[in-house]
Amino acid sequence: MKLLGLLLLLSAPALAQDRVISAISGVGSSFNETLILEISASDPYQLDIVVVRRNGFTWDTETEMIRFEGALFLPPNNIPALVLRDNGTILIDELGCFACGRYHSGKSMILQSVDDVWRVIGYTESIVDRHEPWRFGVCDVNLLSGQADITLADEPVKRVKASGGPVMLVDLDDNYRPEICEMIHLDEEEWEPMKPADWDE
C-alpha cells in the first residue's frame, strides 16, 4: 500500500501550494468517484490531512472536500506514511522523531471514516532514551474500548483504563496525545512515571 501511496504522490497534481507527503486512494467510493486521503505540508512544522474527491477517471476532476489544518506535527527526521488496513481503517505511521536530542520517539494513529465523519480510534506512542536504552516506554491505546496497553522498561505489559474516546479529526491538533500516554515520557534527571490507579490491579 505504501507503493500505491507513492504512485498517487507522483501522479496527482497538487490542489494548492502544498507538498503532498503521502496519499492513498480508495478510502471511500461510490459510482464514478473515489475518495483520496492526503497528508500535505503547507507549513514548515505542521501537516494537514486532506480528503479529496475524484470524479470520473482523470485527475482533472479532483475536488478538495475537507482539510484538517495543522492536524499533525511534521517530524524533522521521518516521512509519515498512510497505510490502508484490511478492515478499512487507515494507519498514519512514522509520526515520531528519530534522534531528536536525547530520545527516539515513535507515534502512529488509526483513522476511521463513518458516513464521511473522520475520527481517530487508535493511538500508539513509544519513546526510548538514547543514552540509557533500558529507559523506554510504549503506550498503545484503543480509543473505542477505552483500554491502553502500557510497557515501562522491563515491566510486563499492563492493560489499564484510558479516559476519553475517539477524537474527531476536525478537533485534532499537532499536540494531541491521550492523557494515559503522558506516563511514558522521560525526564533527563529521573524517570518516575505517574502510574494510573488501576496499575497494580
Secondary structure, DSSP 4 states (H G I P E B T S, - for coil): -HHHHHHHHHHSPPSSS-EEEEEEEEEEEETTEEEEEEEEE-SSSEEEEEEEEEETTSGGGEEEEEEEEEEEE--SS---EEEE-TTS-EEEE--S-TTBTTEEEEEEEEEEEETTEEEEEEEEEEEEESSSTT-EEEEEEETTTTEEEEEETTSPPEEEE--S--EEGGG--TT---GGGGGG---SS-------TTTT-
